[in-house]
């Protein structure tokens, strides 16, 4: 099964008033574990579980082959820009895209509902392994995180509509071919190994009680925090509480 809505809220319990724990993006895969009161209990392709309304899931015959690279990309009913979008897909959404010489600007998108829509070619890229030298990959992690600067803080969020601290780091890594744990818990991230503050480099993660940030160089971090209300870059040494409460630092390199 795949997510068939633009952004699917994942709840702690099968209840719309339950705590939001995550968001899954269009085209991401989920395995159904249980069902109750119009909800499915699912486990995501990255190992995170929770409950989401049944209407957020659809069976998809084809494997997604492209990923959205713009903050949002419109799915259009025709390959012409003056139509209202069927829906807008967030950065990281996955689609089944095909191309034709008859459509120089747009790709065809096969929707899980078996309808065909159109998306601009410049807003998607192939889903394929990222093979880059370490220095370049580290820079890419930071560049991806910076795409969310100014985006509002949202508990459990993973898009430009709102994102939380672990969602920011998770997206930055995942969109560059690396998967860390969705929560601010280094012990659940098998990809990361612990290092000291003296060893930290661009793209590494800093963990605090209930919080995580990414190191961007020159003593600065990027993070999404409830105190700021958005994603921001700050000087670590100027944030006394953070500086005094580092619980771990992790690197994937």
Order of alpha helices (4+ residues) and beta strands (2+ residues): beta-beta-beta-beta-beta-beta-beta-beta-beta-beta-beta-beta-beta-beta-beta-alpha-beta-beta-alpha-beta-beta-beta-beta-beta-alpha-beta
